[in-house]
Amino acid sequence: MRLEESQPIAQAGYVRLLLWVAVISLPIGLLTVTYVWIIHHGAEVYHDVASSFGVPAWLFTIIVAAFGGLVVGVGLRFLGEHRDEGDFAAGIAEGKVSYKGMGILLLISLVGILSGASVGPEGPLGHAGAGIGSWLAEKRGYQKEQARLLTLSGVSAVFGAFLGTPISAALMTLEFTRQLTVPIYANLIVTTVAALFGAIIMFVITHAPPTGATGYPIEGAFTVMSIFWALILGLVGLAWAFLFKIIFAVSRKLAARLDGFTTLKPVIGGLFFGVVGAFLPLTLFSGQYELGYILNHGAELGVAMLLLLAVLKLITLSVSLATGFPGGFVFPVFFSAGALGYAIHLIFPFIPLPVSMVGTLAGVGGGVMRMPFAIMLLLGVLSSPALLPVSIISALTSFMTATFLDAGSARRAMEESQADMWENYIEDAARASRRSH
């Protein structure tokens, strides 16, 4: 048997599967675009409401953050009574991701994000997409391999609609779910088709060009010295990965002291990022749109403020995850990297700003996110093609060194936080049930 004939893509069932991928990707893309639209405009309403109440902005920020934490705590406690959450990546590999209570989880996550939590929407949306794929696979009676591909495509439809760049979204899906493995073509074709339809939905509704969900392209030229700067910025990404490892470990250890107070735990987390956001509003929310402000006004903010924002974003992300706020890590980490990259340019002005920004974004993406290929392609859309070597060198340098030295990983932090969250809320629900009997 030839190699080509042994692959899933040579089978007629695979083509039929692609049709189902296209079918479910359209509603998933619509859900994602709607969800992101609510977040974007919700942030605008947030500021309007703060001014209309006549309450000081800093006090309003703290109150909303604490109330958001309370809603998250109560909502997750309720879900803990009806949910048995397993490892997400393992569920993807088996083609079985729980879809029970997914709508409520999306609402809880939305409240958390709109209250200012430093988490992104890609985490809960990715779970929802996977859950929809698993549901359809179950209804179709698919076996493990087809169910795995359909579940994986649900995640990719989310990233396609979220980023608007199908190929980078497909690779981000595989790296996000730890499925970048053999059979690579079967995985990549399915995720690309799903991401394409998700991106089409985003374009049809918003008419926005594909700019990786930020809308702020980075233009620049490549020189021979850019190779050297890319290597250095890759090592900066490694250092940032170690810093994140320390910050998250401390946050998780402190949050563990509240394990017996499941409803109160997110309230404490909300109060923390609320107080920080009251004085530094750029630390609020996922950082997706705040990154644009950094790119446009970084010089006005200055080195000290940029470095402070870069570190605080890692702290608020870690606290948000550790205290139970459902969400992702991509844009909070991207915001931190953007602030750091601009600060590096201001400290060392002989490093061109585009090189500093792209190199740092790629270095932190490879080292902290552990998603080098998705970041390379995403930055290929955000920046000029001439800077692609910078992102490749920086991302691979940080990814290889961070993996070898076991530096911090935001993806692993998210997975550990989710496991802690469900364990605590499910155990709390079980204790309450035993007391009632």
C-alpha positions in Angstrom: 0.0 0.0 0.0 1.4 3.4 -1.0 1.8 6.0 1.8 -0.9 8.3 0.2 -3.5 5.5 0.3 -2.8 4.8 4.0 -3.7 8.4 5.0 -7.2 9.4 6.1 -7.4 12.0 3.3 -7.5 9.2 0.8 -10.8 7.9 2.2 -14.2 8.9 0.9 -15.4 9.3 4.4 -12.9 12.1 5.0 -14.4 14.2 2.2 -17.9 13.7 3.7 -16.4 14.7 7.1 -15.1 18.0 5.5 -18.7 18.8 4.5 -19.9 18.4 8.1 -16.9 20.6 9.1 -18.1 23.3 6.8 -21.7 23.0 8.2 -20.8 23.3 11.9 -18.1 26.0 11.2 -20.7 28.5 10.1 -22.7 28.7 13.3 -19.6 28.4 15.4 -18.1 31.3 13.5 -21.3 33.3 14.0 -21.2 32.6 17.7 -17.5 33.7 17.9 -18.1 36.9 16.0 -21.1 37.7 18.2 -19.2 36.9 21.3 -16.3 39.1 20.4 -18.6 41.9 19.3 -20.3 41.9 22.7 -16.9 42.1 24.4 -15.7 44.9 22.2 -18.8 47.0 22.5 -19.3 46.0 26.2 -15.9 47.6 27.0 -17.2 50.8 25.4 -20.5 50.7 27.4 -18.4 50.0 30.5 -16.8 53.4 30.3 -20.1 55.2 29.4 -21.8 53.6 32.4 -19.0 54.6 34.7 -19.3 58.3 33.7 -23.2 58.3 33.7 -23.4 57.1 37.3 -21.2 59.9 38.6 -19.2 57.4 40.6 -15.4 57.9 40.6 -13.9 55.8 37.8 -11.5 54.0 40.2 -14.4 53.0 42.6 -16.6 51.9 39.7 -13.8 49.7 38.4 -13.3 47.9 41.7 -17.1 47.4 42.3 -17.6 45.9 38.8 -14.6 43.7 39.1 -15.7 42.3 42.5 -19.3 41.9 41.3 -18.0 40.1 38.2 -16.0 37.8 40.5 -19.1 37.0 42.5 -21.1 36.1 39.4 -18.3 33.9 38.2 -18.0 32.2 41.6 -21.8 31.5 41.9 -22.1 30.4 38.3 -19.1 28.0 38.5 -20.5 26.6 41.8 -23.8 25.8 40.1 -22.0 24.2 37.1 -19.9 22.1 39.5 -23.1 20.3 40.4 -23.7 19.2 36.8 -20.3 18.8 35.3 -17.4 16.4 35.3 -14.6 18.2 33.5 -11.7 16.2 32.1 -8.4 17.3 30.5 -9.3 19.4 27.4 -6.4 18.2 25.2 -7.1 14.6 26.2 -10.8 15.2 25.3 -9.8 16.5 21.9 -7.6 13.5 21.3 -10.5 11.2 22.1 -13.1 13.3 20.2 -15.1 13.7 23.4 -15.3 17.1 24.9 -18.1 17.8 27.3 -20.8 20.1 26.0 -23.0 20.1 29.0 -23.5 23.5 30.5 -21.4 25.1 27.8 -23.9 28.0 27.2 -23.8 28.9 30.9 -20.0 28.7 30.9 -19.9 31.1 28.0 -22.1 33.5 29.9 -20.0 33.2 33.0 -16.8 33.8 31.0 -18.4 36.8 29.3 -19.3 38.4 32.7 -15.7 37.8 33.8 -14.1 39.4 30.8 -16.5 42.4 30.8 -15.7 42.9 34.5 -12.1 43.5 33.5 -10.5 40.1 34.0 -7.2 39.7 32.2 -8.2 36.6 30.2 -9.1 36.2 26.5 -12.3 34.8 25.0 -10.5 32.1 23.0 -10.4 29.6 25.9 -14.2 29.2 26.6 -15.0 29.7 22.9 -12.6 27.0 22.0 -14.2 24.7 24.5 -17.6 25.6 23.1 -16.5 24.9 19.5 -15.0 21.5 20.5 -18.2 20.7 22.4 -20.3 21.4 19.4 -18.0 19.2 17.3 -18.2 16.4 19.8 -22.0 16.7 19.9 -22.3 16.3 16.1 -19.8 13.4 16.1 -21.9 11.7 18.8 -25.1 12.3 16.8 -23.5 11.0 13.6 -22.2 7.9 15.4 -18.6 8.6 14.4 -15.7 6.5 15.7 -12.7 7.9 17.5 -10.7 9.3 14.6 -13.5 11.0 12.8 -14.9 12.3 16.1 -11.4 13.7 17.0 -11.2 15.6 13.7 -14.7 17.0 14.0 -14.0 18.1 17.6 -10.7 19.7 16.5 -12.5 21.5 13.7 -14.9 23.1 16.2 -11.9 24.8 17.9 -10.4 25.9 14.6 -13.7 27.5 13.4 -13.5 29.7 16.6 -9.9 30.7 15.9 -10.7 31.4 12.3 -13.5 33.7 13.2 -11.5 35.2 16.0 -8.3 35.9 14.0 -9.6 36.1 10.4 -6.5 34.4 9.2 -7.3 30.7 8.3 -3.8 29.2 8.1 -2.4 30.8 11.3 -5.7 29.9 13.0 -5.4 26.3 11.9 -1.9 26.0 13.3 -2.9 27.9 16.4 -5.6 25.3 16.9 -3.2 22.4 16.6 -0.7 24.0 19.0 -3.4 25.3 21.4 -4.9 21.7 21.7 -1.5 20.0 21.6 -2.5 18.1 18.5 0.4 19.2 16.2 1.4 15.6 15.6 0.8 12.9 13.0 -1.2 12.6 10.8 -0.4 16.2 10.2 -2.2 16.5 6.8 -5.5 15.1 8.1 -5.3 17.5 11.1 -4.2 20.5 9.1 -6.7 20.2 6.3 -9.6 19.8 8.6 -8.6 22.7 10.8 -7.8 24.9 7.8 -11.3 24.3 6.2 -13.0 25.1 9.6 -10.8 28.2 10.1 -11.6 29.3 6.5 -15.3 29.2 7.1 -14.9 30.9 10.4 -12.9 33.7 8.8 -15.4 34.0 6.0 -18.2 34.6 8.6 -16.1 37.2 10.3 -15.4 39.0 6.9 -19.0 38.8 5.7 -20.3 40.3 9.0 -17.6 42.9 9.8 -15.9 43.5 6.4 -12.7 43.8 8.3 -9.5 42.7 6.5 -7.5 39.9 8.1 -5.2 41.6 10.6 -5.1 38.9 13.3 -7.9 40.4 15.4 -5.9 43.5 16.4 -6.3 45.8 13.4 -2.9 47.3 13.9 -0.3 46.2 11.2 3.4 46.6 11.9 5.4 47.8 8.9 9.2 47.6 8.7 12.3 46.5 6.8 14.7 43.6 7.3 18.5 44.1 7.6 21.4 41.8 8.4 21.5 43.2 12.0 17.8 42.1 12.4 19.1 38.5 12.6 21.1 39.4 15.7 18.3 41.3 17.3 15.9 38.5 16.6 18.2 36.0 18.5 18.5 38.4 21.4 14.7 39.1 21.5 14.1 35.3 21.4 16.2 35.1 24.6 14.1 38.0 26.0 11.1 35.7 25.4 12.8 33.0 27.4 13.4 35.3 30.3 9.7 36.4 30.1 8.7 32.7 30.2 10.7 32.2 33.5 9.2 35.4 34.9 5.7 34.1 34.1 6.5 30.8 35.7 7.4 32.5 39.0 4.4 34.8 38.9 1.9 32.1 38.1 3.4 29.7 40.7 3.0 32.4 43.4 -0.5 33.3 42.3 -1.6 29.7 42.2 -0.1 29.0 45.7 -1.9 32.0 47.2 -5.2 31.2 45.5 -5.0 27.6 46.8 -5.6 29.1 50.3 -9.1 30.0 49.2 -10.0 26.5 47.9 -12.5 26.1 50.7 -14.3 29.3 49.6 -15.2 28.6 46.1 -17.7 31.4 45.7 -15.4 34.0 47.4 -12.3 33.0 45.4 -13.2 34.8 42.1 -14.4 37.8 44.2 -10.9 38.2 45.7 -9.4 37.8 42.2 -11.8 40.4 40.9 -10.9 42.8 43.7 -7.2 42.4 42.8 -7.4 43.1 39.1 -10.1 45.8 39.8 -7.8 47.7 42.2 -4.9 47.4 39.6 -7.2 48.5 36.8 -8.6 51.4 38.8 -5.2 53.0 38.7 -3.9 51.5 35.4 -7.0 51.0 33.1 -4.8 49.5 30.3 -4.4 46.4 32.4 -8.1 45.6 32.3 -9.7 43.2 29.8 -8.0 40.8 27.5 -5.5 43.3 26.0 -6.7 42.7 22.4 -7.7 46.3 21.8 -5.4 47.8 24.5 -2.5 46.5 22.4 -3.4 49.0 19.7 -3.0 51.8 22.2 0.5 50.6 23.0 1.4 50.5 19.4 0.1 54.1 18.8 1.1 55.7 22.1 4.0 53.7 23.5 6.5 56.6 23.2 4.1 58.8 25.3 3.8 56.2 28.0 7.5 55.9 28.5 9.8 53.1 29.4 8.9 52.8 33.1 5.1 52.7 32.4 5.5 50.2 29.6 7.6 47.8 31.7 5.1 48.2 34.6 2.2 47.4 32.3 4.1 44.4 30.8 4.7 42.8 34.2 1.3 43.7 35.6 -0.5 42.1 32.7 1.3 38.8 33.5 0.3 39.2 37.1 -3.4 40.0 36.4 -3.5 37.1 33.9 -2.1 34.7 36.5 -4.4 36.0 39.2 -7.5 35.8 36.9 -6.7 32.2 35.9 -5.7 31.1 39.4 -8.9 32.5 41.0 -11.2 30.7 38.6 -12.0 33.1 35.8 -12.6 31.0 32.7 -10.7 32.4 29.7 -7.6 32.2 27.5 -4.1 33.6 27.5 -3.3 34.6 23.9 -4.0 38.4 23.9 -3.1 39.1 27.6 0.3 37.6 26.8 0.4 39.5 23.5 -0.3 42.8 25.3 2.5 42.1 27.8 4.9 41.3 24.9 3.8 44.4 23.0 4.5 46.7 25.9 7.8 45.0 26.5 8.8 45.3 22.9 8.1 49.0 22.7 10.0 49.5 26.0 13.0 47.7 24.5 13.0 50.0 21.5 12.9 53.1 23.8 15.8 51.8 25.9 17.8 50.7 22.8 16.7 53.1 20.1 19.2 51.5 17.6 16.8 48.5 17.5 14.1 49.6 15.0 10.7 49.7 16.5 9.2 47.1 14.0 12.0 44.7 14.7 11.7 45.2 18.4 7.9 44.7 18.4 7.8 41.7 16.0 10.9 40.1 17.7 9.5 40.4 21.2 5.9 39.4 20.2 7.4 36.3 18.5 9.8 35.6 21.3 7.2 35.8 24.0 4.7 33.9 21.8 7.2 31.0 21.4 8.5 31.0 24.9 5.4 31.9 27.1 2.6 30.7 24.8 4.6 27.7 23.3 2.8 28.3 20.0 5.7 29.2 17.6 4.2 28.3 14.2 0.9 30.0 14.9 2.7 33.1 16.1 5.0 33.2 13.0 2.1 33.1 10.6 0.0 35.6 12.7 2.9 38.0 12.7 3.3 37.4 9.0 -0.2 39.0 8.7 0.4 41.7 11.3 3.8 42.8 9.9 5.4 43.3 6.5 6.7 40.1 4.8 10.2 41.4 5.2 10.0 40.9 8.9 9.1 37.2 8.7 12.7 36.1 9.3 12.7 38.0 12.5 9.6 36.3 13.8 10.9 32.9 12.8 14.3 33.3 14.4 12.9 34.8 17.6 10.0 32.4 18.0 12.1 29.3 17.5 14.9 30.5 19.7 12.5 31.1 22.6 10.4 28.0 22.0 13.4 25.7 21.9 15.2 27.2 24.9 12.0 27.5 27.0 11.1 23.9 26.3 14.6 22.6 27.0 14.9 24.6 30.2 11.3 24.0 31.3 10.4 27.7 31.6 6.9 28.9 32.2 4.0 28.1 29.8 0.8 30.1 29.6 -0.9 27.1 27.9 0.0 24.8 30.7 -1.0 27.4 33.3 -4.4 27.7 31.7 -4.8 23.9 31.7 -3.7 23.6 35.4 -6.0 26.4 36.4 -9.0 24.8 34.7 -8.2 21.5 36.3 -8.0 23.2 39.7 -11.2 25.1 39.1 -13.4 22.1 38.2 -11.9 20.0 40.9 -12.7 22.6 43.5 -16.2 23.3 42.3 -17.1 19.6 41.7 -15.8 18.7 45.2 -17.7 21.6 46.7 -20.9 20.4 45.0 -20.3 16.9 46.2 -19.9 18.1 49.8 -23.1 20.1 49.6 -24.9 17.1 48.3 -23.6 14.9 51.2 -24.7 17.5 53.7 -28.2 17.7 52.3 -28.6 14.0 52.7 
